[in-house]
Amino acid sequence: MHPSSFTHKVGLGLRPPHYSFLEQRPSTEVAWFEAISENYMDSRGRPMEMLQLIRQDYPIALHGVSMNIGSPEGIRLDYLQKLRDLIDRVEPFIVSDHLCWTGTSDMNMHDLLPLPFTEDSVATLVNNIDFVQTFLRRPLILENVSTYISYRRNEMSEWDFVSEVSRRSGCGLLLDINNVYVNSYNHGFDPHYFLNHIPMDRVAQVHMAGPSDYGDFLFDTHSTDIPEPVWNLFKILAPQIRHLPILIERDEDIPDFHELEVEVMKAVYILESSHESERSIEPV
Ligand SMILES: [Fe+2]
């Protein structure tokens, strides 16, 4: 059984290459797992069996990649029904998706596409979030995404957009620190300014990951170890997020489970070394 001695709640993304390992030996370092909702919605075979096996020992968060919460066409009912069925089976402690759009009603782009930061987008999101939260009968948590373009017609900054959506819709925020770092590099802003201007009291979960460096821009691949600049932002935020579930994400070039456990242990160490009284976010 999973030990209950964790001071801080650091989890890991559940990925198929680790199924065999987890079947044999539950991790003693990882406090919970986050499963990609779409990988289990239509599964009646091994993926669902593994998720239910792991659910016996660990809390599970469900993280979606195709709700299309920014769609002006509204949210697909068949998708929401499948998500609600999965929620009923898994009983997750968090249900999240991304603050983006992913296509039209007849075409899923299978990508997390940027929304224009406009009043129109905020209004669409508030309507859609209200619909989803009512349908699921639970809060929805939405994640800030990595982007590589920005719209000329943006009316506000990303941090004001994220804050406004959360304030007006009542949704929680999934703060992806890697995505803040990627966007600060790609769009030329100070990541500390972003972190200072979002409502930390609305943050319900945190993601940590590593991007690929293409020189002119960073690409959010989740294929590398978490880089030092992301750890530095995590250290600065630690006093404010030490009570939250933290997740280490890895989606490509997935190493042995033990390698990712080392990153989990590093995050726990940083959180345990932080002090709640250190509340201001200042550049290092
Ligand atoms: Fe993320």
Boltz pocket constraint, residues with backbone or C-beta under 6 A from the ligand:
constraints:
  - pocket:
      binder: B
      contacts: [[A, 143], [A, 144], [A, 176], [A, 207], [A, 208], [A, 209], [A, 249]]
      max_distance: 6.0
